[in-house]
């Protein structure tokens, strides 16, 4: 709220500059690194364990729906009332968030562990390392986020160099993935607990959609592929979030959600640098196909190892009976 009001005030008095915008973007990232894990971990205290995946999916649907409608609404308000007033409206909108948080039931806080940050990080990584399900899924999901170029990087290049369309169509293509994410989240929220085939199918569909979007020569096919891309990633992300919260002790849910945030806000942007460099040399279509192939190969290696473990080649790792076997 403070950052939005600051941007509005500096814009109104014509004191806005690139360094100020960069500083606000940096501070926004710092704030989100606290806000997102806490918000995600809070969900598990508000709904029963059996409804956790549905709640996470609904939250994802709302988030992605706002990502689709927000830019369009901002464009209209900027045209009607100007840029400073748009920032002030953004700041004002946070009062609804604060009211919602204040209206939530208060639960007894978990006891503080009193451990140093280094020890807490080691504890969280140890939990992941001891659970083969968590380790496998984090490897797959992390590779998906790192190897797959983000849409703001890929789609404008495809729109300009392959589809030869303008800004209006570019905006439509960028909203396609958000639309798919909403559809995927709603489907997941209405379904039962996903099994391993749902996760594998989502990742496989993501790989196919990325390859098709990168090589398509028509706007309609690219749009459909981006919708599928958004839906597949939404399903994979929601199940990953549910997995991280249901297979660890309640005291570690915040740690797991911080790890999830690190993947989304750290690993994904870092992956765009090599993806952009590769795109410069071999082009966007080849980069998209190559990224899809890397993720597909990773999935094949991870699950081939799982099959060998289950067949007793490397020894079977027993699963705790109190952990939901959704994978």
C-alpha positions in Angstrom: 0.0 0.0 0.0 2.8 2.4 0.9 4.7 1.7 -2.3 1.6 2.3 -4.5 0.9 5.5 -2.7 4.5 6.6 -3.0 4.5 5.9 -6.8 1.3 7.9 -7.1 2.6 10.9 -5.2 5.9 11.0 -7.0 4.1 10.7 -10.4 1.7 13.5 -9.4 4.5 15.9 -8.7 6.6 14.8 -11.7 9.5 13.4 -9.5 9.3 9.9 -10.8 12.4 8.4 -12.4 13.8 5.1 -13.5 15.9 4.6 -10.4 12.8 5.3 -8.2 10.8 2.7 -10.2 13.6 0.2 -9.9 13.9 0.8 -6.1 10.1 0.3 -5.7 10.3 -2.9 -7.7 13.1 -4.2 -5.6 11.2 -3.3 -2.3 8.1 -5.0 -3.7 10.0 -8.2 -4.3 11.4 -8.1 -0.8 7.9 -7.6 0.6 6.5 -10.4 -1.5 9.2 -12.7 -0.2 7.6 -12.4 3.2 4.0 -12.0 2.1 3.6 -15.0 -0.2 4.9 -17.7 2.0 3.0 -16.4 5.0 -0.2 -16.2 3.0 0.2 -19.6 1.5 1.0 -21.2 4.9 -2.0 -19.4 6.5 -4.4 -21.3 4.2 -3.6 -24.6 5.9 -4.8 -23.1 9.3 -8.2 -22.0 7.8 -9.4 -25.1 6.0 -9.4 -28.9 6.8 -6.5 -30.9 5.4 -8.8 -32.7 3.0 -9.9 -29.4 1.4 -6.4 -27.9 1.3 -5.8 -28.6 -2.4 -9.2 -27.2 -3.3 -8.5 -24.0 -1.3 -5.1 -23.6 -2.9 -6.6 -24.1 -6.3 -9.3 -21.5 -5.7 -6.6 -19.0 -4.5 -4.7 -19.7 -7.6 -7.8 -19.1 -9.7 -8.4 -15.7 -8.1 -4.8 -14.7 -8.4 -4.6 -15.6 -12.1 -8.0 -14.1 -12.8 -6.8 -10.8 -11.3 -3.6 -11.1 -13.5 -5.8 -11.3 -16.5 -8.3 -8.6 -15.6 -5.9 -6.2 -13.7 -3.9 -4.9 -16.6 -7.0 -4.3 -18.7 -8.7 -2.5 -15.8 -5.6 -0.4 -15.2 -5.5 0.6 -18.8 -9.1 1.9 -18.6 -8.6 3.7 -15.3 -5.4 5.4 -16.5 -7.2 6.6 -19.6 -10.1 7.9 -17.5 -8.5 9.4 -14.4 -4.8 9.5 -15.1 -1.7 7.5 -13.9 -1.3 9.1 -10.4 -5.0 8.4 -9.5 -4.6 4.8 -10.7 -1.7 4.3 -8.2 -3.9 5.8 -5.5 -6.7 3.4 -6.3 -4.2 0.6 -6.1 -3.2 1.7 -2.7 -6.8 2.1 -1.6 -7.6 -1.5 -2.7 -5.3 -2.9 0.0 -7.8 -1.7 2.6 -10.0 -4.6 1.6 -7.1 -7.0 2.1 -6.4 -5.6 5.6 -10.1 -5.8 6.5 -10.1 -9.5 5.3 -7.0 -10.3 7.4 -8.5 -8.6 10.5 -11.7 -10.6 10.1 -10.0 -14.0 10.1 -10.3 -16.2 13.2 -7.3 -16.1 15.5 -5.5 -19.4 16.1 -3.0 -20.1 18.8 0.4 -19.5 17.3 2.9 -22.4 17.0 5.7 -22.2 19.5 8.8 -20.4 18.4 11.7 -22.7 17.8 14.4 -20.1 18.6 16.7 -21.4 15.9 19.1 -19.4 13.8 18.3 -18.7 10.2 21.1 -21.0 9.0 19.8 -23.9 11.2 16.2 -23.4 9.9 17.4 -23.5 6.3 19.3 -26.7 7.0 16.3 -28.2 8.7 14.0 -27.4 5.8 16.4 -28.8 3.2 16.9 -31.9 5.4 13.1 -32.5 5.4 13.0 -32.3 1.6 16.0 -34.6 1.3 14.5 -37.3 3.5 11.2 -37.3 1.6 11.7 -38.8 -1.9 8.3 -37.6 -3.0 9.1 -34.0 -2.1 12.6 -34.2 -3.6 11.3 -35.7 -6.9 8.5 -33.1 -7.4 10.7 -30.2 -6.4 13.3 -31.3 -9.0 10.7 -31.5 -11.7 8.9 -28.3 -10.8 12.2 -26.4 -10.3 13.4 -27.5 -13.8 10.1 -26.5 -15.3 10.4 -23.0 -13.9 14.1 -22.6 -14.7 14.2 -24.2 -18.2 11.0 -22.8 -19.4 11.3 -19.1 -20.6 8.8 -16.9 -19.0 5.9 -15.6 -21.2 6.9 -11.9 -21.0 10.3 -13.0 -22.5 9.0 -15.4 -25.1 5.7 -14.2 -26.4 6.7 -10.7 -27.5 9.5 -12.2 -29.6 7.2 -14.7 -31.1 4.6 -12.0 -31.8 7.1 -9.7 -33.6 9.3 -12.2 -35.4 7.0 -15.2 -36.2 3.4 -14.1 -36.0 4.0 -10.5 -37.2 1.2 -9.0 -35.0 0.8 -5.7 -33.2 0.4 -4.7 -29.5 -3.3 -5.5 -29.4 -2.8 -9.1 -30.4 0.2 -9.3 -28.2 -1.9 -8.4 -25.2 -4.4 -11.1 -26.2 -1.7 -13.7 -26.3 -0.3 -12.7 -23.0 -3.7 -13.0 -21.4 -4.2 -16.5 -22.9 -1.9 -18.1 -20.3 -3.7 -16.3 -17.5 -7.0 -17.6 -18.8 -5.7 -21.1 -18.9 -4.4 -20.8 -15.4 -7.8 -19.8 -14.2 -9.4 -22.7 -16.0 -6.8 -25.2 -14.7 -7.2 -23.9 -11.1 -11.0 -24.2 -11.2 -10.8 -27.7 -12.6 -8.4 -28.7 -9.9 -10.5 -27.1 -7.2 -13.5 -29.1 -8.3 -11.6 -32.4 -8.6 -10.6 -35.0 -6.0 -7.0 -35.3 -4.7 -4.8 -35.7 -7.7 -2.8 -38.8 -8.2 0.6 -39.2 -9.9 -1.0 -39.4 -13.3 -2.5 -36.0 -13.0 0.8 -34.4 -12.2 2.6 -36.3 -15.0 0.0 -35.4 -17.5 0.1 -31.7 -16.5 3.9 -31.6 -17.0 3.6 -33.5 -20.3 0.9 -31.1 -21.5 3.1 -28.2 -20.5 6.0 -29.5 -22.6 3.8 -30.1 -25.6 2.1 -26.7 -25.3 5.5 -24.8 -25.0 6.8 -26.6 -28.1 3.6 -25.8 -30.1 3.5 -22.2 -29.0 7.1 -21.7 -30.0 6.7 -23.2 -33.5 3.2 -22.1 -34.4 2.7 -19.8 -37.4 -0.9 -18.8 -36.6 -2.4 -16.6 -33.8 -5.2 -19.1 -33.1 -3.0 -22.1 -32.6 -0.6 -20.0 -30.5 -3.5 -18.8 -28.3 -4.7 -22.3 -27.7 -1.2 -23.5 -26.9 -0.7 -20.7 -24.4 -4.1 -21.5 -22.7 -2.9 -25.1 -22.3 0.4 -23.9 -21.0 -1.2 -21.7 -18.4 -3.6 -24.5 -17.3 -0.8 -27.1 -17.0 1.5 -24.9 -15.0 -1.3 -23.9 -12.7 -2.2 -27.5 -12.0 1.5 -28.4 -11.4 2.0 -25.3 -9.2 -1.1 -25.8 -7.0 -0.3 -29.5 -6.4 3.3 -28.6 -5.6 2.1 -26.1 -3.0 -0.4 -28.6 -1.5 2.3 -31.2 -1.4 4.8 -29.0 0.5 2.2 -28.2 3.1 0.7 -31.7 3.7 4.0 -33.7 3.9 5.7 -31.6 6.6 5.0 -30.8 10.3 2.9 -27.7 10.8 5.9 -25.8 12.2 7.7 -26.2 8.8 4.9 -25.0 6.5 6.2 -21.5 6.4 9.7 -22.8 5.5 8.2 -24.9 2.7 6.2 -22.0 1.3 9.4 -19.8 1.4 11.1 -22.5 -0.7 8.1 -22.4 -3.1 8.4 -18.6 -3.3 12.1 -19.0 -4.0 11.3 -21.2 -6.9 8.7 -18.8 -8.3 10.4 -15.5 -7.7 14.1 -16.5 -7.8 14.6 -19.6 -10.0 12.2 -18.5 -12.7 13.7 -15.0 -13.3 17.2 -16.5 -13.2 16.3 -19.0 -15.9 15.3 -16.1 -18.2 18.9 -15.0 -18.5 20.3 -18.1 -20.2 17.0 -18.5 -22.1 17.4 -15.0 -23.5 21.0 -15.7 -24.4 20.1 -18.9 -26.2 17.2 -17.2 -27.9 19.6 -14.7 -29.4 21.7 -17.4 -31.0 19.2 -20.0 -32.1 15.9 -18.1 -32.1 12.7 -18.3 -30.0 11.1 -21.4 -31.7 14.2 -23.6 -31.2 14.6 -22.3 -27.6 11.0 -23.2 -26.8 11.4 -26.7 -28.2 14.7 -27.1 -26.5 13.3 -26.0 -23.1 10.4 -28.4 -23.4 12.8 -31.2 -24.2 15.0 -30.5 -21.2 11.9 -30.6 -18.9 10.6 -33.8 -20.5 14.0 -35.5 -20.1 14.2 -34.4 -16.5 10.7 -35.9 -15.8 11.8 -39.1 -17.6 14.9 -39.4 -15.5 13.2 -38.6 -12.2 10.3 -41.0 -12.7 12.5 -43.8 -14.1 14.5 -43.6 -10.9 11.3 -43.8 -8.9 10.2 -47.0 -10.8 13.6 -48.6 -10.1 13.3 -47.7 -6.4 9.7 -49.2 -6.2 10.9 -52.3 -8.0 13.6 -52.8 -5.4 16.7 -52.2 -7.6 17.9 -49.4 -5.4 15.8 -50.3 -2.4 12.3 -49.1 -1.6 12.0 -46.0 0.6 9.0 -46.5 3.0 6.4 -43.7 3.1 5.0 -42.5 6.4 1.4 -43.5 6.8 0.3 -40.1 8.0 1.3 -38.4 4.7 -1.2 -38.3 1.9 -0.1 -40.5 -1.0 -1.2 -38.2 -3.8 1.9 -39.0 -5.9 
